Amino acid sequence: MLQRKLLQPNHFLSTDTLEQAISDFIAYYNQAAKPIKWSYTIEKLEQKLGTHS
């Protein structure tokens, strides 16, 4: 999540600005976070890998 929302689309001029951006993201995300509802099942994985019996 951090990579998709913060790191990938941005370019940081220094490690200090990167560190501050990460800290700010974590503080914001911790306030707004909701549980992730996973939809990928072990059965789907086994089918993709060809290991489903």
PQR file of N, CA, C, O and H, with PARSE charges and radii, in Angstrom:
ATOM      1  N   MET A   1       0.836  -1.184   0.000 -0.4000 1.5000
ATOM      2  CA  MET A   1       0.000   0.000   0.000 -0.0000 2.0000
ATOM      3  C   MET A   1       0.880   1.247   0.000  0.5500 1.7000
ATOM      4  O   MET A   1       0.644   2.187  -0.758 -0.5500 1.4000
ATOM      5  N   LEU A   2       1.861   1.241   0.830 -0.4000 1.5000
ATOM      6  CA  LEU A   2       2.774   2.386   0.899 -0.0000 2.0000
ATOM      7  C   LEU A   2       3.432   2.634  -0.457  0.5500 1.7000
ATOM      8  O   LEU A   2       3.538   3.778  -0.900 -0.5500 1.4000
ATOM      9  H   LEU A   2       2.053   0.476   1.446  0.4000 1.0000
ATOM     10  N   GLN A   3       3.866   1.581  -1.101 -0.4000 1.5000
ATOM     11  CA  GLN A   3       4.526   1.731  -2.391 -0.0000 2.0000
ATOM     12  C   GLN A   3       3.573   2.277  -3.455  0.5500 1.7000
ATOM     13  O   GLN A   3       3.938   3.186  -4.201 -0.5500 1.4000
ATOM     14  H   GLN A   3       3.780   0.652  -0.741  0.4000 1.0000
ATOM     15  N   ARG A   4       2.354   1.733  -3.532 -0.4000 1.5000
ATOM     16  CA  ARG A   4       1.398   2.176  -4.549 -0.0000 2.0000
ATOM     17  C   ARG A   4       0.935   3.606  -4.334  0.5500 1.7000
ATOM     18  O   ARG A   4       0.817   4.369  -5.293 -0.5500 1.4000
ATOM     19  H   ARG A   4       2.058   0.995  -2.926  0.4000 1.0000
ATOM     20  N   LYS A   5       0.674   3.975  -3.102 -0.4000 1.5000
ATOM     21  CA  LYS A   5       0.067   5.272  -2.823 -0.0000 2.0000
ATOM     22  C   LYS A   5       1.072   6.412  -2.619  0.5500 1.7000
ATOM     23  O   LYS A   5       0.737   7.576  -2.839 -0.5500 1.4000
ATOM     24  H   LYS A   5       0.770   3.356  -2.323  0.4000 1.0000
ATOM     25  N   LEU A   6       2.277   6.090  -2.208 -0.4000 1.5000
ATOM     26  CA  LEU A   6       3.225   7.160  -1.871 -0.0000 2.0000
ATOM     27  C   LEU A   6       4.523   7.088  -2.665  0.5500 1.7000
ATOM     28  O   LEU A   6       4.945   8.086  -3.250 -0.5500 1.4000
ATOM     29  H   LEU A   6       2.549   5.145  -2.029  0.4000 1.0000
ATOM     30  N   LEU A   7       5.148   5.946  -2.693 -0.4000 1.5000
ATOM     31  CA  LEU A   7       6.499   5.878  -3.237 -0.0000 2.0000
ATOM     32  C   LEU A   7       6.551   5.851  -4.756  0.5500 1.7000
ATOM     33  O   LEU A   7       7.380   6.538  -5.353 -0.5500 1.4000
ATOM     34  H   LEU A   7       4.805   5.135  -2.218  0.4000 1.0000
ATOM     35  N   GLN A   8       5.692   5.079  -5.387 -0.4000 1.5000
ATOM     36  CA  GLN A   8       5.776   4.910  -6.826 -0.0000 2.0000
ATOM     37  C   GLN A   8       5.571   6.197  -7.629  0.5500 1.7000
ATOM     38  O   GLN A   8       6.371   6.477  -8.522 -0.5500 1.4000
ATOM     39  H   GLN A   8       5.018   4.521  -4.902  0.4000 1.0000
ATOM     40  N   PRO A   9       4.547   6.979  -7.351 -0.5600 1.5000
ATOM     41  CA  PRO A   9       4.326   8.136  -8.218  0.2800 2.0000
ATOM     42  C   PRO A   9       5.147   9.379  -7.867  0.5500 1.7000
ATOM     43  O   PRO A   9       5.024  10.404  -8.539 -0.5500 1.4000
ATOM     44  N   ASN A  10       5.961   9.307  -6.852 -0.4000 1.5000
ATOM     45  CA  ASN A  10       6.665  10.513  -6.394 -0.0000 2.0000
ATOM     46  C   ASN A  10       8.176  10.392  -6.521  0.5500 1.7000
ATOM     47  O   ASN A  10       8.738   9.298  -6.578 -0.5500 1.4000
ATOM     48  H   ASN A  10       6.061   8.475  -6.306  0.4000 1.0000
ATOM     49  N   HIS A  11       8.792  11.524  -6.562 -0.4000 1.5000
ATOM     50  CA  HIS A  11      10.243  11.627  -6.566 -0.0000 2.0000
ATOM     51  C   HIS A  11      10.617  12.534  -5.390  0.5500 1.7000
ATOM     52  O   HIS A  11      10.103  13.646  -5.268 -0.5500 1.4000
ATOM     53  H   HIS A  11       8.335  12.413  -6.516  0.4000 1.0000
ATOM     54  N   PHE A  12      11.495  12.063  -4.547 -0.4000 1.5000
ATOM     55  CA  PHE A  12      11.867  12.820  -3.361 -0.0000 2.0000
ATOM     56  C   PHE A  12      13.267  13.393  -3.533  0.5500 1.7000
ATOM     57  O   PHE A  12      14.174  12.714  -4.014 -0.5500 1.4000
ATOM     58  H   PHE A  12      11.913  11.160  -4.646  0.4000 1.0000
ATOM     59  N   LEU A  13      13.429  14.638  -3.137 -0.4000 1.5000
ATOM     60  CA  LEU A  13      14.698  15.330  -3.331 -0.0000 2.0000
ATOM     61  C   LEU A  13      15.756  14.956  -2.306  0.5500 1.7000
ATOM     62  O   LEU A  13      16.950  15.143  -2.541 -0.5500 1.4000
ATOM     63  H   LEU A  13      12.692  15.190  -2.747  0.4000 1.0000
ATOM     64  N   SER A  14      15.317  14.427  -1.165 -0.4000 1.5000
ATOM     65  CA  SER A  14      16.283  14.031  -0.145 -0.0000 2.0000
ATOM     66  C   SER A  14      15.697  12.913   0.695  0.5500 1.7000
ATOM     67  O   SER A  14      14.493  12.657   0.665 -0.5500 1.4000
ATOM     68  H   SER A  14      14.347  14.276  -0.974  0.4000 1.0000
ATOM     69  N   THR A  15      16.565  12.252   1.442 -0.4000 1.5000
ATOM     70  CA  THR A  15      16.081  11.203   2.335 -0.0000 2.0000
ATOM     71  C   THR A  15      15.248  11.790   3.466  0.5500 1.7000
ATOM     72  O   THR A  15      14.361  11.119   3.995 -0.5500 1.4000
ATOM     73  H   THR A  15      17.543  12.459   1.466  0.4000 1.0000
ATOM     74  N   ASP A  16      15.522  13.032   3.841 -0.4000 1.5000
ATOM     75  CA  ASP A  16      14.725  13.684   4.885 -0.0000 2.0000
ATOM     76  C   ASP A  16      13.273  13.879   4.433  0.5500 1.7000
ATOM     77  O   ASP A  16      12.340  13.626   5.195 -0.5500 1.4000
ATOM     78  H   ASP A  16      16.242  13.577   3.412  0.4000 1.0000
ATOM     79  N   THR A  17      13.092  14.333   3.180 -0.4000 1.5000
ATOM     80  CA  THR A  17      11.718  14.523   2.691 -0.0000 2.0000
ATOM     81  C   THR A  17      11.023  13.176   2.511  0.5500 1.7000
ATOM     82  O   THR A  17       9.821  13.064   2.751 -0.5500 1.4000
ATOM     83  H   THR A  17      13.850  14.538   2.561  0.4000 1.0000
ATOM     84  N   LEU A  18      11.768  12.156   2.090 -0.4000 1.5000
ATOM     85  CA  LEU A  18      11.205  10.812   1.977 -0.0000 2.0000
ATOM     86  C   LEU A  18      10.775  10.294   3.346  0.5500 1.7000
ATOM     87  O   LEU A  18       9.673   9.765   3.498 -0.5500 1.4000
ATOM     88  H   LEU A  18      12.744  12.248   1.895  0.4000 1.0000
ATOM     89  N   GLU A  19      11.634  10.445   4.327 -0.4000 1.5000
ATOM     90  CA  GLU A  19      11.322   9.993   5.685 -0.0000 2.0000
ATOM     91  C   GLU A  19      10.091  10.711   6.237  0.5500 1.7000
ATOM     92  O   GLU A  19       9.238  10.083   6.863 -0.5500 1.4000
ATOM     93  H   GLU A  19      12.529  10.875   4.204  0.4000 1.0000
ATOM     94  N   GLN A  20       9.995  12.007   6.011 -0.4000 1.5000
ATOM     95  CA  GLN A  20       8.843  12.773   6.491 -0.0000 2.0000
ATOM     96  C   GLN A  20       7.573  12.337   5.776  0.5500 1.7000
ATOM     97  O   GLN A  20       6.520  12.216   6.402 -0.5500 1.4000
ATOM     98  H   GLN A  20      10.688  12.517   5.502  0.4000 1.0000
ATOM     99  N   ALA A  21       7.663  12.101   4.476 -0.4000 1.5000
ATOM    100  CA  ALA A  21       6.496  11.659   3.710 -0.0000 2.0000
ATOM    101  C   ALA A  21       6.006  10.299   4.193  0.5500 1.7000
ATOM    102  O   ALA A  21       4.799  10.080   4.299 -0.5500 1.4000
ATOM    103  H   ALA A  21       8.519  12.199   3.968  0.4000 1.0000
ATOM    104  N   ILE A  22       6.920   9.391   4.486 -0.4000 1.5000
ATOM    105  CA  ILE A  22       6.538   8.069   5.001 -0.0000 2.0000
ATOM    106  C   ILE A  22       5.885   8.201   6.372  0.5500 1.7000
ATOM    107  O   ILE A  22       4.856   7.577   6.631 -0.5500 1.4000
ATOM    108  H   ILE A  22       7.900   9.568   4.400  0.4000 1.0000
ATOM    109  N   SER A  23       6.471   9.002   7.245 -0.4000 1.5000
ATOM    110  CA  SER A  23       5.898   9.211   8.583 -0.0000 2.0000
ATOM    111  C   SER A  23       4.501   9.820   8.503  0.5500 1.7000
ATOM    112  O   SER A  23       3.594   9.405   9.224 -0.5500 1.4000
ATOM    113  H   SER A  23       7.307   9.508   7.035  0.4000 1.0000
ATOM    114  N   ASP A  24       4.332  10.807   7.622 -0.4000 1.5000
ATOM    115  CA  ASP A  24       3.023  11.433   7.449 -0.0000 2.0000
ATOM    116  C   ASP A  24       1.999  10.442   6.906  0.5500 1.7000
ATOM    117  O   ASP A  24       0.850  10.421   7.348 -0.5500 1.4000
ATOM    118  H   ASP A  24       5.069  11.145   7.036  0.4000 1.0000
ATOM    119  N   PHE A  25       2.422   9.620   5.941 -0.4000 1.5000
ATOM    120  CA  PHE A  25       1.524   8.619   5.367 -0.0000 2.0000
ATOM    121  C   PHE A  25       1.070   7.623   6.430  0.5500 1.7000
ATOM    122  O   PHE A  25      -0.116   7.306   6.522 -0.5500 1.4000
ATOM    123  H   PHE A  25       3.355   9.637   5.582  0.4000 1.0000
ATOM    124  N   ILE A  26       1.997   7.138   7.219 -0.4000 1.5000
ATOM    125  CA  ILE A  26       1.671   6.167   8.270 -0.0000 2.0000
ATOM    126  C   ILE A  26       0.706   6.774   9.280  0.5500 1.7000
ATOM    127  O   ILE A  26      -0.264   6.125   9.672 -0.5500 1.4000
ATOM    128  H   ILE A  26       2.960   7.396   7.145  0.4000 1.0000
ATOM    129  N   ALA A  27       0.957   8.002   9.702 -0.4000 1.5000
ATOM    130  CA  ALA A  27       0.065   8.665  10.662 -0.0000 2.0000
ATOM    131  C   ALA A  27      -1.336   8.824  10.077  0.5500 1.7000
ATOM    132  O   ALA A  27      -2.326   8.562  10.761 -0.5500 1.4000
ATOM    133  H   ALA A  27       1.745   8.529   9.383  0.4000 1.0000
ATOM    134  N   TYR A  28      -1.428   9.255   8.811 -0.4000 1.5000
ATOM    135  CA  TYR A  28      -2.735   9.405   8.159 -0.0000 2.0000
ATOM    136  C   TYR A  28      -3.415   8.058   7.992  0.5500 1.7000
ATOM    137  O   TYR A  28      -4.591   7.904   8.321 -0.5500 1.4000
ATOM    138  H   TYR A  28      -0.624   9.468   8.256  0.4000 1.0000
ATOM    139  N   TYR A  29      -2.679   7.087   7.481 -0.4000 1.5000
ATOM    140  CA  TYR A  29      -3.279   5.774   7.202 -0.0000 2.0000
ATOM    141  C   TYR A  29      -3.770   5.108   8.482  0.5500 1.7000
ATOM    142  O   TYR A  29      -4.824   4.472   8.478 -0.5500 1.4000
ATOM    143  H   TYR A  29      -1.723   7.212   7.214  0.4000 1.0000
ATOM    144  N   ASN A  30      -3.034   5.240   9.562 -0.4000 1.5000
ATOM    145  CA  ASN A  30      -3.453   4.626  10.825 -0.0000 2.0000
ATOM    146  C   ASN A  30      -4.781   5.209  11.317  0.5500 1.7000
ATOM    147  O   ASN A  30      -5.539   4.520  12.000 -0.5500 1.4000
ATOM    148  H   ASN A  30      -2.177   5.756   9.566  0.4000 1.0000
ATOM    149  N   GLN A  31      -5.066   6.460  10.981 -0.4000 1.5000
ATOM    150  CA  GLN A  31      -6.335   7.079  11.368 -0.0000 2.0000
ATOM    151  C   GLN A  31      -7.479   6.645  10.450  0.5500 1.7000
ATOM    152  O   GLN A  31      -8.617   6.518  10.903 -0.5500 1.4000
ATOM    153  H   GLN A  31      -4.450   7.019  10.427  0.4000 1.0000
ATOM    154  N   ALA A  32      -7.193   6.418   9.178 -0.4000 1.5000
ATOM    155  CA  ALA A  32      -8.233   6.147   8.182 -0.0000 2.0000
ATOM    156  C   ALA A  32      -8.337   4.674   7.792  0.5500 1.7000
ATOM    157  O   ALA A  32      -9.202   4.309   6.996 -0.5500 1.4000
ATOM    158  H   ALA A  32      -6.269   6.521   8.810  0.4000 1.0000
ATOM    159  N   ALA A  33      -7.482   3.836   8.332 -0.4000 1.5000
ATOM    160  CA  ALA A  33      -7.407   2.437   7.896 -0.0000 2.0000
ATOM    161  C   ALA A  33      -8.672   1.653   8.201  0.5500 1.7000
ATOM    162  O   ALA A  33      -9.323   1.843   9.229 -0.5500 1.4000
ATOM    163  H   ALA A  33      -6.779   4.133   8.979  0.4000 1.0000
ATOM    164  N   LYS A  34      -8.990   0.772   7.275 -0.4000 1.5000
ATOM    165  CA  LYS A  34     -10.090  -0.175   7.442 -0.0000 2.0000
ATOM    166  C   LYS A  34      -9.544  -1.549   7.108  0.5500 1.7000
ATOM    167  O   LYS A  34      -8.606  -1.664   6.319 -0.5500 1.4000
ATOM    168  H   LYS A  34      -8.461   0.618   6.440  0.4000 1.0000
ATOM    169  N   PRO A  35     -10.112  -2.592   7.694 -0.5600 1.5000
ATOM    170  CA  PRO A  35      -9.625  -3.941   7.382  0.2800 2.0000
ATOM    171  C   PRO A  35      -9.770  -4.248   5.891  0.5500 1.7000
ATOM    172  O   PRO A  35     -10.722  -3.817   5.240 -0.5500 1.4000
ATOM    173  N   ILE A  36      -8.814  -4.994   5.374 -0.4000 1.5000
ATOM    174  CA  ILE A  36      -8.864  -5.419   3.980 -0.0000 2.0000
ATOM    175  C   ILE A  36      -9.678  -6.696   3.896  0.5500 1.7000
ATOM    176  O   ILE A  36      -9.452  -7.638   4.657 -0.5500 1.4000
ATOM    177  H   ILE A  36      -8.041  -5.344   5.903  0.4000 1.0000
ATOM    178  N   LYS A  37     -10.624  -6.726   2.972 -0.4000 1.5000
ATOM    179  CA  LYS A  37     -11.415  -7.937   2.741 -0.0000 2.0000
ATOM    180  C   LYS A  37     -10.773  -8.693   1.589  0.5500 1.7000
ATOM    181  O   LYS A  37     -10.899  -8.304   0.428 -0.5500 1.4000
ATOM    182  H   LYS A  37     -10.808  -5.961   2.355  0.4000 1.0000
ATOM    183  N   TRP A  38     -10.087  -9.775   1.922 -0.4000 1.5000
ATOM    184  CA  TRP A  38      -9.391 -10.561   0.912 -0.0000 2.0000
ATOM    185  C   TRP A  38     -10.397 -11.377   0.122  0.5500 1.7000
ATOM    186  O   TRP A  38     -11.304 -11.975   0.700 -0.5500 1.4000
ATOM    187  H   TRP A  38      -9.984 -10.091   2.865  0.4000 1.0000
ATOM    188  N   SER A  39     -10.245 -11.408  -1.186 -0.4000 1.5000
ATOM    189  CA  SER A  39     -11.153 -12.195  -2.020 -0.0000 2.0000
ATOM    190  C   SER A  39     -10.441 -13.349  -2.711  0.5500 1.7000
ATOM    191  O   SER A  39     -11.090 -14.210  -3.306 -0.5500 1.4000
ATOM    192  H   SER A  39      -9.507 -10.923  -1.656  0.4000 1.0000
ATOM    193  N   TYR A  40      -9.135 -13.375  -2.639 -0.4000 1.5000
ATOM    194  CA  TYR A  40      -8.367 -14.436  -3.275 -0.0000 2.0000
ATOM    195  C   TYR A  40      -8.326 -15.632  -2.336  0.5500 1.7000
ATOM    196  O   TYR A  40      -7.916 -15.506  -1.182 -0.5500 1.4000
ATOM    197  H   TYR A  40      -8.608 -12.675  -2.156  0.4000 1.0000
ATOM    198  N   THR A  41      -8.745 -16.780  -2.821 -0.4000 1.5000
ATOM    199  CA  THR A  41      -8.822 -17.968  -1.973 -0.0000 2.0000
ATOM    200  C   THR A  41      -7.684 -18.927  -2.286  0.5500 1.7000
ATOM    201  O   THR A  41      -7.022 -18.813  -3.317 -0.5500 1.4000
ATOM    202  H   THR A  41      -9.079 -16.883  -3.759  0.4000 1.0000
ATOM    203  N   ILE A  42      -7.471 -19.864  -1.391 -0.4000 1.5000
ATOM    204  CA  ILE A  42      -6.464 -20.898  -1.611 -0.0000 2.0000
ATOM    205  C   ILE A  42      -6.832 -21.732  -2.837  0.5500 1.7000
ATOM    206  O   ILE A  42      -5.951 -22.195  -3.562 -0.5500 1.4000
ATOM    207  H   ILE A  42      -8.010 -19.957  -0.553  0.4000 1.0000
ATOM    208  N   GLU A  43      -8.120 -21.921  -3.066 -0.4000 1.5000
ATOM    209  CA  GLU A  43      -8.561 -22.678  -4.238 -0.0000 2.0000
ATOM    210  C   GLU A  43      -8.161 -21.970  -5.532  0.5500 1.7000
ATOM    211  O   GLU A  43      -7.707 -22.616  -6.476 -0.5500 1.4000
ATOM    212  H   GLU A  43      -8.836 -21.545  -2.477  0.4000 1.0000
ATOM    213  N   LYS A  44      -8.326 -20.653  -5.580 -0.4000 1.5000
ATOM    214  CA  LYS A  44      -7.928 -19.889  -6.764 -0.0000 2.0000
ATOM    215  C   LYS A  44      -6.421 -19.985  -6.978  0.5500 1.7000
ATOM    216  O   LYS A  44      -5.958 -20.102  -8.113 -0.5500 1.4000
ATOM    217  H   LYS A  44      -8.695 -20.128  -4.813  0.4000 1.0000
ATOM    218  N   LEU A  45      -5.669 -19.937  -5.907 -0.4000 1.5000
ATOM    219  CA  LEU A  45      -4.224 -20.056  -6.011 -0.0000 2.0000
ATOM    220  C   LEU A  45      -3.832 -21.435  -6.522  0.5500 1.7000
ATOM    221  O   LEU A  45      -2.984 -21.553  -7.406 -0.5500 1.4000
ATOM    222  H   LEU A  45      -6.044 -19.843  -4.985  0.4000 1.0000
ATOM    223  N   GLU A  46      -4.442 -22.470  -5.975 -0.4000 1.5000
ATOM    224  CA  GLU A  46      -4.131 -23.831  -6.417 -0.0000 2.0000
ATOM    225  C   GLU A  46      -4.473 -24.026  -7.884  0.5500 1.7000
ATOM    226  O   GLU A  46      -3.724 -24.682  -8.607 -0.5500 1.4000
ATOM    227  H   GLU A  46      -5.131 -22.374  -5.257  0.4000 1.0000
ATOM    228  N   GLN A  47      -5.591 -23.468  -8.338 -0.4000 1.5000
ATOM    229  CA  GLN A  47      -5.963 -23.568  -9.744 -0.0000 2.0000
ATOM    230  C   GLN A  47      -4.927 -22.852 -10.613  0.5500 1.7000
ATOM    231  O   GLN A  47      -4.538 -23.367 -11.661 -0.5500 1.4000
ATOM    232  H   GLN A  47      -6.200 -22.935  -7.751  0.4000 1.0000
ATOM    233  N   LYS A  48      -4.493 -21.706 -10.198 -0.4000 1.5000
ATOM    234  CA  LYS A  48      -3.511 -20.943 -10.967 -0.0000 2.0000
ATOM    235  C   LYS A  48      -2.189 -21.690 -11.046  0.5500 1.7000
ATOM    236  O   LYS A  48      -1.525 -21.683 -12.083 -0.5500 1.4000
ATOM    237  H   LYS A  48      -4.809 -21.287  -9.347  0.4000 1.0000
ATOM    238  N   LEU A  49      -1.808 -22.338  -9.943 -0.4000 1.5000
ATOM    239  CA  LEU A  49      -0.550 -23.078  -9.903 -0.0000 2.0000
ATOM    240  C   LEU A  49      -0.659 -24.475 -10.502  0.5500 1.7000
ATOM    241  O   LEU A  49       0.350 -25.139 -10.738 -0.5500 1.4000
ATOM    242  H   LEU A  49      -2.347 -22.344  -9.101  0.4000 1.0000
ATOM    243  N   GLY A  50      -1.900 -24.918 -10.747 -0.4000 1.5000
ATOM    244  CA  GLY A  50      -2.096 -26.252 -11.285 -0.0000 2.0000
ATOM    245  C   GLY A  50      -1.919 -27.351 -10.265  0.5500 1.7000
ATOM    246  O   GLY A  50      -1.632 -28.493 -10.624 -0.5500 1.4000
ATOM    247  H   GLY A  50      -2.720 -24.378 -10.556  0.4000 1.0000
ATOM    248  N   THR A  51      -2.087 -27.017  -8.986 -0.4000 1.5000
ATOM    249  CA  THR A  51      -1.903 -28.007  -7.927 -0.0000 2.0000
ATOM    250  C   THR A  51      -3.210 -28.462  -7.321  0.5500 1.7000
ATOM    251  O   THR A  51      -3.219 -29.225  -6.354 -0.5500 1.4000
ATOM    252  H   THR A  51      -2.320 -26.089  -8.695  0.4000 1.0000
ATOM    253  N   HIS A  52      -4.328 -27.994  -7.887 -0.4000 1.5000
ATOM    254  CA  HIS A  52      -5.648 -28.340  -7.351 -0.0000 2.0000
ATOM    255  C   HIS A  52      -5.978 -29.788  -7.693  0.5500 1.7000
ATOM    256  O   HIS A  52      -5.869 -30.201  -8.848 -0.5500 1.4000
ATOM    257  H   HIS A  52      -4.320 -27.374  -8.672  0.4000 1.0000
ATOM    258  N   SER A  53      -6.380 -30.551  -6.690 -0.4000 1.5000
ATOM    259  CA  SER A  53      -6.677 -31.979  -6.911 -0.0000 2.0000
ATOM    260  C   SER A  53      -8.110 -32.194  -7.304  0.5500 1.7000
ATOM    261  O   SER A  53      -8.525 -33.332  -7.527 -0.5500 1.4000
ATOM    262  H   SER A  53      -6.469 -30.216  -5.752  0.4000 1.0000
TER
END
